[in-house]
Amino acid sequence: MEKSLILFDIDGTILKSETNQIPSSTILAIQKLQQAGHDLGIATGRALFLVDERLKQLPFNTFVTANGQHITHKGEVIYENAIPTNVIDEFIEDAKNLNQVIGLLTANRATVTGNNEIVQESFKRVSIDFPEILPNLHKEEPILQAWYFCEDFAQLPKKYKEHLRFIPWLNFGADIVPVNGSKAEGIKALIEYMEQKPEKVIAFGDGYNDIEMLQLADIGVAMGNASDEVKSYADFVTKSIDEDGIYYACEQLGLF
């Protein structure tokens, strides 16, 4: 059996957003993948400090976080790609002038520039506690990613197209990363760093921020609960998270 690097998105892939539960079949699949000798990792839009502690207890060697802007491998930070401070400064002011709330994410903390029902609902959907408002966080720590809590965000992406990428969520809003940032770019840096290169890269995901990762992987697996657009970029479409999709895919692909 080929030794593969197998990477998993969290929300909607490993973790059920509605119930904040990890399917027991997923835990069993991850354990069996480890026993089969694969390298296992997380690839998420969350920062490392927002990764569920239950996942940190599973046999993952690698955490590709903040949509690829921050990577730890075997407990060591090996890659970081922050948004330039001057870009964040200007972006915060532009959003404020449009009466729009944004969030800021570092490796260790998160903040928002304001509060409204859409912002509160966004955090509830992914079972993350509402963060403290920290006005100067962007001046104290590198900003790896921003959040945009709005359905209509056409104005700012056009202005910042040379500096930032806006990656839509499945419902509303977007993740915002450096223009050269994605899970795929982070994974490339990871593979370059690894002493023992994987024979194959296999990636599981369900969101728009997973598209480049699915394309990069030798086998990109889209969850059954992904949108049709995301599925169109996958090599294999598995069952939904509610139907033991990860375990099913691992069986069908002969990974254990």
FIROBA-368546 format. One line per 3 residues: for each residue x, y, z of N, C-alpha, C, O, CB. Coordinates in steps of 0.001 Angstrom, whole numbers, m for minus. Glycine has a CB too. Layout:
# FIROBA-368546
X,Y,Z,X,Y,Z,X,Y,Z,X,Y,Z,X,Y,Z  ...
//
This chain:
# FIROBA-368546
838,m1202,0,0,0,0,875,1256,0,1846,1350,751,m949,4,1226  516,2213,m851,1276,3457,m916,1070,4272,364,m50,4405,859,861,4283,m2156  2174,4813,886,2079,5667,2059,1685,7065,1609,2412,7706,850,3419,5690,2850
548,7530,2070,2,8800,1609,m35,9836,2725,m85,9504,3910,m1394,8597,1046  m8,11097,2313,m322,12204,3206,m1807,12470,3025,m2244,12850,1939,556,13495,2902  m2589,12272,4090,m4037,12411,4012,m4466,13577,4891,m4203,13591,6093,m4752,11097,4442
m5126,14551,4285,m5489,15792,4960,m6997,15954,4997,m7696,15633,4035,m4842,16995,4266  m7488,16454,6118,m8925,16592,6326,m9293,18023,6705,m8681,18612,7596,m9400,15624,7410  m10282,18572,6031,m10951,19783,6491,m11696,19436,7789,m11913,18260,8082,m11938,20353,5389
m12080,20441,8553,m12804,20179,9805,m14312,20338,9629,m15046,19351,9611,m12310,21119,10909  m14773,21587,9500,m16211,21874,9542,m16924,21318,8310,m16614,21684,7176,m16450,23388,9646  m17873,20437,8552,m18615,19819,7461,m17927,18600,6880,m18483,17925,6013,m18842,20815,6382
m16713,18309,7352,m15966,17150,6861,m15711,16155,7992,m16131,15000,7922,m14631,17594,6230  m15020,16613,9033,m14823,15780,10225,m15864,16104,11291,m16365,15211,11974,m13406,15978,10795  m16183,17382,11425,m17052,17855,12504,m18409,18277,11954,m18485,19070,11015,m16395,19028,13254
m19477,17748,12538,m20819,18165,12164,m21099,19529,12780,m21183,19655,14001,m21876,17121,12618  m21241,20540,11949,m21420,21895,12467,m22685,22028,13302,m22695,22745,14303,m21456,22887,11325  m23759,21337,12898,m25036,21497,13590,m25005,20923,15001,m25635,21460,15913,m26140,20835,12797
m24270,19829,15176,m24265,19152,16477,m22928,19248,17198,m22827,18862,18363,m24629,17704,16298  m21898,19757,16522,m20548,19840,17082,m20039,18457,17499,m19369,18311,18522,m20526,20798,18287  m20368,17454,16697,m19969,16088,16993,m19112,15514,15870,m19288,15861,14702,m21200,15215,17220
m18180,14629,16237,m17376,13895,15271,m17992,12507,15134,m18106,11801,16136,m15864,13817,15711  m18393,12087,13936,m18968,10746,13792,m18001,9675,14285,m16798,9757,14034,m19343,10481,12329  m18522,8674,14983,m17674,7598,15494,m16978,6862,14360,m15862,6371,14529,m18500,6618,16324
m17630,6783,13204,m17015,6114,12056,m15796,6880,11556,m14851,6282,11040,m18032,5956,10925  m15817,8205,11709,m14674,9019,11297,m13481,8765,12209,m12350,8634,11742,m15042,10513,11303  m13736,8697,13501,m12654,8401,14457,m12046,7038,14154,m10825,6881,14165,m13179,8439,15918
m12896,6057,13884,m12411,4711,13559,m11589,4733,12272,m10543,4089,12192,m13592,3726,13420  m12059,5471,11266,m11316,5554,10000,m9934,6160,10206,m8951,5672,9648,m12098,6381,8974  m9855,7212,10999,m8570,7874,11254,m7618,6929,11979,m6427,6886,11668,m8774,9163,12082
m8131,6183,12930,m7297,5217,13642,m6785,4129,12704,m5628,3719,12798,m8080,4589,14795  m7634,3666,11810,m7234,2619,10871,m6244,3161,9833,m5363,2429,9383,m8472,2031,10168  m6380,4418,9455,m5425,5035,8526,m4044,5123,9172,m3029,4870,8523,m5909,6445,8097
m4015,5485,10460,m2734,5518,11171,m2100,4134,11210,m903,3989,10963,m2921,6052,12598  m2895,3125,11518,m2390,1758,11582,m1861,1290,10225,m965,449,10154,m3487,815,12069  m2427,1844,9151,m1978,1483,7797,m703,2221,7405,m141,1957,6342,m3076,1782,6780
m236,3150,8255,1043,3811,8024,995,5130,7294,2034,5634,6867,1898,2923,7286  m181,5703,7139,m301,6986,6447,64,8149,7377,m71,8043,8596,m1729,7169,5905  527,9265,6787,700,10522,7519,m625,11261,7490,m1234,11404,6430,1851,11398,6904
m1075,11729,8638,m2399,12334,8734,m2307,13782,9191,m1488,14127,10042,m3281,11538,9692  m3161,14627,8613,m3143,16032,8984,m4501,16689,8841,m5412,16159,8204,m2140,16766,8153  m4610,17854,9449,m5792,18710,9352,m5469,19858,8400,m4360,20393,8419,m6227,19249,10764
m6433,20233,7572,m6295,21419,6714,m7592,22215,6834,m8611,21839,6254,m5994,21023,5201  m7553,23306,7580,m8765,24018,7978,m8639,25519,7825,m7539,26065,7744,m9109,23691,9399  m9784,26172,7786,m9794,27625,7822,m9623,28166,9226,m9344,29352,9406,m11069,28145,7231
m9789,27307,10227,m9613,27737,11612,m8132,27969,11923,m7254,27381,11290,m10205,26691,12579  m7869,28832,12904,m6522,28940,13454,m6283,27743,14360,m7228,27066,14763,m6327,30284,14231  m5027,27485,14680,m4699,26308,15484,m5401,26342,16845,m5859,25308,17330,m3184,26212,15679
m5485,27525,17460,m6102,27588,18782,m7610,27352,18730,m8236,27138,19768,m5817,28931,19420  m8200,27388,17536,m9627,27132,17375,m9921,25701,16924,m11080,25333,16729,m10211,28107,16381  m8876,24902,16760,m9078,23496,16410,m9588,22757,17645,m8997,22857,18720,m7754,22847,15875
m10668,22028,17492,m11295,21312,18597,m10288,20398,19296,m9545,19669,18639,m12493,20494,18091  m10266,20440,20613,m9321,19627,21383,m9490,18134,21113,m8528,17374,21220,m9492,19899,22869  m10700,17709,20764,m10918,16297,20460,m10109,15874,19233,m9656,14732,19148,m12416,16022,20232
m9931,16781,18298,m9148,16478,17103,m7659,16406,17427,m6922,15623,16827,m9402,17530,16020  m7225,17224,18373,m5810,17215,18750,m5421,15928,19466,m4237,15608,19575,m5496,18410,19636  m6415,15191,19953,m6145,13911,20594,m6042,12772,19579,m5603,11676,19927,m7229,13602,21609
m6432,13014,18353,m6339,12007,17296,m4941,12049,16672,m4226,13034,16857,m7434,12240,16211  m4534,11014,15941,m3141,10907,15475,m2806,11775,14259,m2430,11268,13202,m2844,9480,15140  m2949,13082,14429,m2577,14020,13376,m1188,14590,13659,m946,15129,14739,m3622,15158,13260
m276,14473,12694,1066,15043,12824,1135,16494,12378,2027,17241,12779,2049,14227,12026  173,16883,11535,265,18171,10853,m1035,18944,10969,m2120,18367,10885,627,17974,9385  m922,20268,11165,m2086,21146,11181,m1840,22300,10218,m1058,23206,10506,m2376,21673,12620
m2507,22257,9086,m2500,23349,8111,m3695,24224,8469,m4838,23855,8199,m2575,22818,6600  m3441,25371,9070,m4528,26186,9617,m4596,27558,8945,m3728,27933,8156,m4353,26355,11128  m5677,28307,9294,m5913,29632,8712,m5864,29570,7188,m5266,30424,6535,m4875,30644,9234
m6513,28528,6630,m6549,28341,5169,m5157,28305,4547,m4928,28854,3469,m7357,29454,4524  m4232,27648,5245,m2894,27445,4703,m1871,28483,5085,m726,28405,4640,m2970,27389,3258  m2248,29464,5906,m1313,30547,6245,m412,30211,7437,545,30934,7715,m2086,31815,6544
m715,29123,8135,71,28743,9314,118,27223,9392,m923,26566,9361,m534,29353,10627  1324,26658,9492,1464,25204,9499,2364,24770,10643,3456,25305,10833,2024,24702,8156  1882,23786,11406,2737,23111,12383,2861,21658,11954,1892,21027,11533,2159,23229,13845
4079,21147,12073,4358,19751,11722,5145,19122,12861,6253,19551,13184,5145,19644,10368  4547,18092,13464,5140,17427,14621,5469,18428,15721,6517,18349,16361,6400,16665,14210  4550,19376,15927,4664,20341,17017,5501,21562,16720,5637,22432,17579,5218,19677,18187
6068,21655,15531,6941,22780,15184,6292,23646,14108,5760,23130,13125,8319,22273,14703  6340,24975,14300,5834,25886,13265,6817,25882,12104,7994,26196,12283,5633,27341,13826  6339,25527,10917,7230,25439,9755,6895,26448,8663,7651,26597,7703,7178,24050,9178
5750,27152,8805,5351,28068,7728,4347,29065,8268,3460,28712,9046,4753,27294,6519  4494,30328,7845,3525,31371,8189,3484,32383,7065,4522,32771,6529,3882,32060,9539  2284,32808,6708,2090,33751,5603,1049,34782,6032,m152,34546,5904,1642,33010,4289
1506,35915,6537,605,36920,7116,207,37980,6088,907,38213,5103,1268,37592,8325  m935,38609,6347,m1369,39755,5537,m568,40977,5975,m449,41223,7175,m2918,40013,5684  m13,41753,5036,768,42937,5423,m35,43880,6318,m1221,44108,6081,1241,43687,4176
610,44420,7335,m70,45265,8321,m699,46500,7681,m1798,46903,8063,908,45692,9407  m14,47101,6713,m576,48296,6078,m1854,47979,5305,m2757,48813,5229,451,48927,5142  m1934,46783,4735,m3147,46374,4021,m4296,46180,5009,m5424,46597,4747,m2897,45072,3219
m4005,45545,6141,m5031,45339,7165,m5521,46665,7718,m6721,46849,7919,m4491,44467,8299  m4598,47596,7967,m4981,48925,8476,m6003,49579,7551,m7049,50051,7998,m3735,49836,8619  m5691,49601,6272,m6573,50246,5290,m7887,49490,5160,m8950,50100,5042,m5883,50336,3921
m7815,48180,5180,m9008,47350,5038,m9979,47574,6199,m11188,47669,5988,m8618,45869,4955  m9457,47658,7411,m10297,47913,8579,m11034,49238,8435,m12225,49326,8732,m9453,47913,9859  m10329,50263,7984,m10950,51588,7830,m12018,51571,6742,m13082,52166,6911,m9884,52649,7500
m11745,50893,5627,m12731,50824,4547,m13990,50091,4995,m15100,50525,4687,m12130,50131,3320  m13830,48994,5714,m14982,48242,6207,m15788,49087,7198,m17019,49076,7185,m14524,46924,6874  m15073,49817,8052,m15734,50688,9026,m16562,51751,8320,m17682,52038,8741,m14701,51350,9950
m16030,52339,7255,m16754,53372,6505,m17997,52826,5811,m18924,53575,5502,m15837,54003,5476  m18010,51507,5565,m19173,50857,4957,m20106,50264,6015,m21072,49572,5690,m18717,49760,3991  m19798,50551,7300,m20584,50008,8420,m20631,48485,8404,m21663,47877,8692,m22003,50563,8383
m19495,47880,8062,m19414,46427,7987,m18414,45902,9025,m17363,46498,9262,m19008,45979,6562  m18771,44787,9621,m17932,44163,10641,m16990,43164,9979,m17392,42422,9083,m18798,43466,11723  m15744,43149,10422,m14817,42118,9974,m14192,41449,11194,m14202,42000,12295,m13719,42716,9044
m13660,40278,10982,m12937,39572,12025,m11474,39448,11642,m11137,39466,10458,m13552,38188,12276  m10611,39322,12624,m9176,39177,12395,m8683,37954,13157,m9096,37705,14290,m8400,40459,12835  m7801,37199,12524,m7346,35944,13090,m5826,35880,13090,m5189,36060,12052,m7931,34766,12317
m5252,35623,14254,m3818,35360,14361,m3643,33884,14719,m4622,33142,14791,m3135,36298,15434  m2418,33466,14941,m2195,32074,15323,m2741,31780,16712,m3015,30627,17046,m713,31745,15270  m2900,32835,17529,m3243,32628,18933,m4551,33251,19384,m5107,32856,20409,m2167,33154,19768
m5051,34227,18624,m6236,34956,19065,m7098,35360,17873,m6658,35335,16724,m5833,36196,19874  m8344,35734,18185,m9249,36275,17174,m9962,37479,17752,m10092,37616,18968,m10270,35205,16698  m10422,38350,16870,m11208,39496,17308,m12176,39883,16206,m12057,39421,15072,m10296,40689,17683
m13129,40727,16544,m14041,41317,15570,m14082,42817,15811,m13780,43297,16904,m15472,40690,15670  m14461,43545,14773,m14490,45006,14894,m15847,45527,15345,m16034,46731,15522,m14119,45643,13570  m16786,44617,15529,m18115,45025,15961,m18982,43808,16201,m18487,42683,16274,m18764,45948,14929
m20290,44042,16324,m21200,42953,16659,m22566,43202,16023,m23081,44320,16060,m21333,42803,18192  m23141,42166,15446,m24511,42208,14969,m25028,40771,14859,m24298,39825,15156,m24607,42952,13597  m26278,40605,14437,m26864,39262,14409,m26145,38337,13439,m25984,37152,13730,m28330,39342,14040
m25708,38851,12291,m25019,38016,11311,m23693,37516,11879,m23328,36357,11687,m24783,38796,10001  m22978,38392,12575,m21698,38008,13173,m21929,36926,14233,m21211,35927,14269,m20985,39245,13799  m22928,37129,15090,m23218,36140,16126,m23600,34800,15521,m23159,33755,16001,m24333,36636,17035
m24413,34818,14477,m24838,33579,13831,m23665,32853,13193,m23622,31623,13194,m25901,33867,12783  m22717,33601,12648,m21540,32999,12011,m20745,32161,13004,m20308,31059,12673,m20643,34086,11409  m20555,32667,14204,m19797,31922,15213,m20595,30741,15759,m20025,29696,16074,m19393,32848,16359
m21904,30905,15870,m22734,29801,16341,m22707,28632,15370,m22719,27476,15790,m24166,30267,16553  m22672,28919,14090,m22711,27861,13068,m21528,26925,13171,m21639,25749,12822,m22752,28468,11682  m20398,27420,13641,m19197,26576,13734,m18797,26322,15184,m17683,25882,15465,m18031,27227,12983
m19722,26605,16098,m19520,26310,17530,m18239,26939,18079,m17487,26296,18812,m19478,24800,17752  m18000,28202,17717,m16857,28947,18226,m17366,30075,19110,m18302,30784,18739,m15982,29501,17065  m16758,30242,20269,m17162,31312,21182,m16935,32676,20544,m15970,32886,19810,m16391,31213,22506
m17845,33595,20842,m17710,34956,20298,m16438,35589,20871,m16239,35584,22086,m18976,35835,20639  m15584,36128,20012,m14291,36638,20497,m14404,38016,21155,m15377,38749,20975,m13302,36709,19344  m13377,38325,21912,m13259,39639,22530,m12922,40671,21459,m12207,40367,20505,m12182,39632,23648
m13431,41879,21613,m13088,42953,20676,m11763,43566,21115,m11670,44161,22189,m14219,44043,20612  m10739,43416,20275,m9382,43879,20568,m8967,44862,19473,m8505,44428,18417,m8373,42673,20661  m9115,46153,19687,m8920,47152,18631,m7528,47148,18006,m7387,47508,16837,m9196,48508,19179
m6503,46754,18748,m5134,46858,18226,m4475,45507,17958,m3250,45420,17873,m4287,47635,19191  m5276,44463,17827,m4690,43137,17620,m3806,43095,16380,m2761,42445,16384,m5788,42090,17504  m4220,43787,15315,m3457,43753,14062,m2108,44463,14180,m1240,44308,13321,m4269,44387,12945
m1940,45240,15249,m659,45912,15472,232,45120,16431,1409,45435,16605,m892,47323,16021  m341,44100,17041,392,43316,18040,847,41953,17523,1892,41451,17936,m467,43123,19261  68,41352,16621,383,40013,16118,112,39950,14614,m749,40671,14109,m448,38931,16869
848,39089,13893,591,38939,12450,m832,38434,12195,m1289,37484,12829,1618,37968,11816  m1516,39084,11262,m2869,38668,10890,m2759,37658,9750,m2286,37978,8660,m3755,39899,10474  m3201,36447,10023,m3110,35376,9037,m4324,35337,8124,m4248,34902,6975,m2949,34042,9731
m5445,35801,8661,m6700,35706,7913,m7695,36701,8487,m7627,37048,9666,m7278,34260,7960  m8611,37154,7658,m9717,37992,8120,m11027,37308,7761,m11066,36426,6903,m9647,39422,7497  m12101,37724,8427,m13444,37218,8137,m14326,38376,7711,m14228,39481,8245,m14052,36488,9370
m15175,38112,6757,m16102,39129,6270,m17519,38617,6488,m17896,37591,5922,m15846,39463,4760  m18304,39310,7294,m19633,38834,7681,m20715,39572,6885,m21463,40375,7442,m19857,39025,9203  m20789,39299,5605,m21723,40046,4768,m22007,39253,3500,m21120,38584,2971,m21160,41451,4423
m23242,39325,3010,m23581,38652,1751,m23083,39447,549,m22674,38872,m460,m25096,38443,1648  m23121,40765,665,m22713,41629,m450,m21366,42257,m122,m21297,43263,583,m23784,42733,m732  m20290,41653,m641,m18975,42217,m365,m18237,42510,m1669,m17033,42281,m1782,m18151,41262,515
m18974,43015,m2640,m18390,43225,m3968,m17396,44381,m4004,m16437,44345,m4775,m19486,43477,m4975  m17612,45402,m3185,m16782,46605,m3293,m15332,46357,m2879,m14406,46718,m3605,m17370,47713,m2442  m15143,45754,m1735,m13787,45609,m1213,m12925,44608,m1984,m11743,44884,m2188,m13853,45197,219
m13452,43462,m2423,m12597,42568,m3214,m12014,43228,m4452,m10866,42967,m4813,m13376,41357,m3627  m12790,44077,m5100,m12297,44751,m6299,m11137,45680,m5967,m10150,45729,m6700,m13423,45536,m6971  m11250,46407,m4881,m10200,47338,m4492,m8936,46616,m4061,m7829,47084,m4327,m10684,48236,m3377
m9097,45466,m3388,m7944,44784,m2786,m7489,43552,m3575,m6793,42690,m3039,m8281,44373,m1369  m7883,43473,m4845,m7600,42261,m5620,m6106,41982,m5779,m5723,40840,m6034,m8234,42372,m6984  m5258,42995,m5634,m3817,42776,m5749,m3201,42299,m4440,m2043,41881,m4415,m3133,44049,m6201
m3968,42360,m3349,m3417,42032,m2036,m4143,40887,m1322,m3531,40156,m543,m3452,43249,m1171  m5455,40728,m1586,m6257,39798,m795,m7120,38913,m1683,m7536,39308,m2772,m7135,40561,189  m7378,37698,m1184,m8341,36788,m1806,m9544,36646,m889,m9389,36457,318,m7700,35398,m2097
m10748,36738,m1457,m11987,36550,m711,m12556,35187,m1095,m12886,34952,m2258,m13018,37706,m1001  m12670,34290,m115,m13138,32924,m371,m14520,32784,251,m14627,32736,1477,m12140,31848,208  m15587,32716,m552,m16947,32700,5,m17214,31493,887,m16719,30396,629,m17959,32731,m1110
m18003,31711,1932,m18515,30608,2734,m19696,30006,2002,m20170,30570,1016,m18919,31078,4164  m20181,28853,2478,m21321,28200,1840,m22611,28986,2060,m23533,28886,1250,m21480,26779,2371  m22696,29773,3152,m23933,30494,3430,m23793,31981,3124,m24398,32471,2171,m24341,30298,4883
m23014,32697,3909,m22785,34116,3659,m21411,34478,4196,m20854,33767,5032,m23894,34997,4315  m20872,35581,3714,m19572,36019,4191,m18429,35319,3484,m18630,34572,2527,m19466,35794,5666  m17203,35580,3984,m16022,35048,3311,m14828,35013,4246,m14735,35793,5195,m15694,35877,2077
m13907,34081,3957,m12566,34127,4528,m11724,35025,3645,m11910,35058,2429,m11937,32697,4648  m10793,35759,4253,m9920,36662,3503,m8480,36298,3833,m8088,36291,5000,m10216,38169,3840  m7700,35999,2812,m6310,35576,2997,m5421,36386,2064,m5928,37065,1170,m6144,34045,2732
m4101,36329,2254,m3209,37000,1307,m3463,36515,m121,m3909,35385,m322,m1739,36761,1695  m3189,37341,m1085,m3520,37021,m2470,m2851,35728,m2937,m3360,35054,m3833,m3112,38168,m3379  m1722,35384,m2337,m1018,34155,m2696,m1317,33021,m1726,m594,32025,m1699,476,34407,m2746
m2375,33159,m928,m2647,32199,132,m3775,31242,m194,m4785,31637,m778,m2964,32920,1390  m3604,29984,183,m4642,28965,77,m4172,27732,826,m2994,27612,1164,m4965,28629,m1414  m5086,26826,1082,m4687,25552,1676,m3668,24859,773,m2706,24263,1258,m5923,24641,1905
m3882,24939,m530,m2978,24274,m1479,m1560,24806,m1372,m606,24029,m1378,m3484,24448,m2904  m1408,26126,m1275,m58,26699,m1170,604,26276,136,1805,26009,170,m111,28238,m1264  m180,26217,1209,370,25745,2474,812,24291,2385,1855,23920,2924,m654,25908,3585
21,23472,1708,363,22054,1559,1634,21883,726,2442,20997,1005,m804,21285,909  1814,22712,m280,3054,22670,m1068,4265,22936,m176,5286,22256,m283,3004,23703,m2220  4143,23934,708,5241,24250,1631,5484,23092,2585,6629,22786,2918,4934,25535,2426
4411,22449,3022,4537,21296,3916,5295,20163,3237,6225,19602,3818,3151,20809,4364  4908,19826,2022,5551,18716,1306,7024,19009,1074,7868,18121,1194,4848,18455,m38  7331,20256,742,8726,20642,531,9535,20465,1814,10714,20115,1768,8814,22099,43
8898,20708,2953,9588,20614,4243,9780,19163,4675,10797,18840,5288,8810,21373,5314  8845,18300,4375,8862,16931,4884,10092,16177,4398,10422,16211,3212,7596,16192,4463  10768,15497,5317,11951,14717,4955,11571,13513,4097,12243,13205,3112,12692,14252,6217
10493,12839,4476,10026,11691,3703,8807,12115,2902,7733,12327,3466,9692,10478,4627  8966,12238,1600,7885,12725,754,6796,11660,615,7101,10476,472,8424,13129,m632  5542,12074,655,4453,11100,484,4388,10605,m951,4714,11331,m1890,3105,11719,885
3963,9361,m1106,3778,8824,m2453,2539,9423,m3107,2490,9606,m4323,3668,7293,m2413  1544,9723,m2286,334,10372,m2777,m163,11364,m1739,86,11209,m543,m763,9329,m3106  m878,12397,m2216,m1581,13328,m1327,m3073,13121,m1554,m3556,13165,m2686,m1158,14834,m1592
m3789,12898,m469,m5234,12703,m524,m5871,13743,382,m5445,13914,1524,m5642,11246,m98  m6888,14439,m115,m7500,15520,661,m9013,15374,685,m9637,15048,m325,m7110,16891,83  m9592,15620,1857,m11041,15567,2057,m11537,16981,2376,m10946,17666,3210,m11421,14562,3207
m12616,17424,1719,m13165,18742,2020,m14582,18908,1527,m15109,18054,814,m12303,19808,1421  m15202,20020,1914,m16597,20258,1521,m16869,21708,1137,m17960,22009,652,m17522,19858,2645  m15906,22626,1339,m16187,24046,1148,m15420,24663,m3,m14543,24035,m597,m15877,24793,2398
m15766,25908,m307,m15082,26617,m1389,m13599,26805,m1089,m12777,26853,m2004,m15737,27971,m1630  m13261,26912,190,m11847,27066,544,m11059,25766,387,m9845,25745,593,m11723,27564,1972  m11748,24683,22,m11085,23401,m213,m10794,23139,m1691,m10115,22167,m2024,m11935,22281,338
m11294,23985,m2569,m11210,23692,m4003,m9771,23531,m4474,m9448,22548,m5141,m11887,24791,m4801  m8901,24481,m4139,m7499,24371,m4596,m6832,23136,m4003,m6020,22491,m4667,m6697,25640,m4209  m7164,22804,m2768,m6609,21617,m2131,m7057,20349,m2852,m6249,19446,m3073,m7022,21561,m659
m8330,20273,m3219,m8836,19114,m3950,m8163,18990,m5311,m7895,17882,m5777,m10354,19211,m4120  m7892,20122,m5947,m7224,20104,m7243,m5767,19675,m7119,m5255,18943,m7966,m7305,21475,m7894  m5105,20133,m6063,m3694,19802,m5864,m3497,18325,m5557,m2539,17716,m6034,m3110,20643,m4740
m4385,17748,m4773,m4224,16374,m4293,m4225,15376,m5445,m4855,15602,m6478,m5333,16025,m3302  m3518,14283,m5252,m3597,13188,m6215,m5006,12620,m6245,m5517,12231,m7296,m2580,12083,m5873  m5627,12580,m5062,m7036,12192,m4966,m7739,13221,m4094,m7523,13267,m2883,m7201,10740,m4380
m8573,14037,m4702,m9369,15008,m3960,m10750,14428,m3709,m11457,14060,m4647,m9467,16353,m4725  m11133,14347,m2438,m12411,13745,m2050,m13357,14829,m1548,m13065,15504,m560,m12204,12657,m962  m14485,14996,m2223,m15509,15942,m1776,m16563,15194,m981,m16997,14110,m1370,m16154,16684,m2981
m16968,15776,127,m18027,15186,939,m19367,15282,199,m19572,16179,m619,m18113,15890,2320  m20261,14360,494,m21573,14381,m151,m22379,15610,178,m23289,15971,m569,m22349,13174,234  m22063,16269,1292,m22766,17490,1687,m22150,18748,1091,m22599,19854,1389,m22784,17606,3187
m21122,18595,248,m20522,19747,m438,m21460,20258,m1533,m22382,19561,m1956,m19144,19367,m1044  m21207,21482,m1978,m21995,22025,m3084,m21607,21326,m4383,m20552,20698,m4465,m21790,23558,m3208  m22455,21436,m5385,m22156,20831,m6683,m20886,21413,m7283,m20131,20704,m7947,m23325,21028,m7645
m20645,22705,m7052,m19433,23317,m7596,m18186,22698,m6984,m17240,22367,m7698,m19441,24828,m7355  m18180,22540,m5662,m17030,21922,m4996,m16853,20483,m5486,m15731,20049,m5751,m17209,21952,m3452  m17943,19756,m5605,m17871,18371,m6078,m17261,18278,m7475,m16600,17293,m7805,m19262,17743,m6081
m17483,19294,m8282,m16979,19247,m9659,m15460,19252,m9730,m14891,18890,m10760,m17521,20416,m10447  m14796,19655,m8659,m13335,19694,m8633,m12731,18430,m8017,m11510,18282,m7970,m12864,20916,m7862  m13577,17530,m7550,m13097,16347,m6834,m12853,15174,m7789,m13463,15075,m8853,m14103,15940,m5751
m11949,14296,m7375,m11725,13042,m8092,m12700,11972,m7624,m12996,11024,m8351,m10282,12562,m7901  m13197,12135,m6398,m14114,11155,m5815,m15093,11900,m4924,m14689,12718,m4098,m13343,10052,m5008  m16372,11619,m5089,m17402,12211,m4230,m17920,11108,m3318,m18449,10098,m3782,m18574,12854,m5075
m17761,11315,m2025,m18184,10316,m1053,m19570,10649,m518,m20215,11593,m976,m17174,10221,98  m20012,9881,437,m21290,10153,1088,m21147,11364,2011,m20035,11840,2241,m21781,8912,1882  m22250,11855,2533,m22220,13033,3401,m21630,12681,4756,m21459,11507,5086,m23631,13618,3573
m21324,13698,5528,m20795,13488,6879,m21794,12717,7741,m21390,11964,8628,m20458,14838,7541  m23088,12895,7491,m24111,12190,8261,m24245,10732,7850,m24905,9950,8535,m25443,12883,8106  m23621,10362,6734,m23707,8992,6224,m22336,8303,6262,m22051,7432,5440,m24261,8991,4785
m21496,8698,7218,m20176,8078,7396,m19303,8235,6156,m18645,7290,5721,m20330,6595,7732  m19306,9455,5588,m18635,9698,4323,m17145,9441,4326,m16612,8922,3345,m18871,11075,3915  m16453,9792,5409,m15005,9586,5433,m14679,8094,5456,m13816,7637,4707,m14377,10291,6652
m15354,7344,6301,m15091,5900,6374,m15397,5240,5031,m14631,4400,4559,m15934,5245,7500  m16504,5615,4427,m16908,5044,3141,m15837,5300,2072,m15467,4389,1330,m18263,5635,2692  m15345,6532,1996,m14329,6869,994,m13050,6081,1220,m12450,5579,270,m14027,8367,1021
m12632,5972,2477,m11390,5242,2776,m11513,3780,2362,m10558,3197,1849,m11049,5339,4281  m12675,3190,2578,m12920,1804,2144,m12886,1703,629,m12218,832,71,m14275,1297,2676  m13607,2596,m34,m13713,2537,m1502,m12363,2784,m2177,m12090,2232,m3243,m14737,3566,m2003
m11537,3595,m1568,m10232,3927,m2154,m9125,2959,m1713,m7978,3080,m2142,m9844,5352,m1774  m9479,2008,m862,m8502,1013,m417,m7394,1574,435,m6241,1160,311,m7908,343,m1587  m7730,2524,1311,m6707,3182,2127,m6381,2409,3398,m5378,2692,4055,m7158,4577,2489
m7217,1438,3751,m6893,543,4872,m7501,m823,4648,m7340,m1715,5481,m7390,1127,6206
//
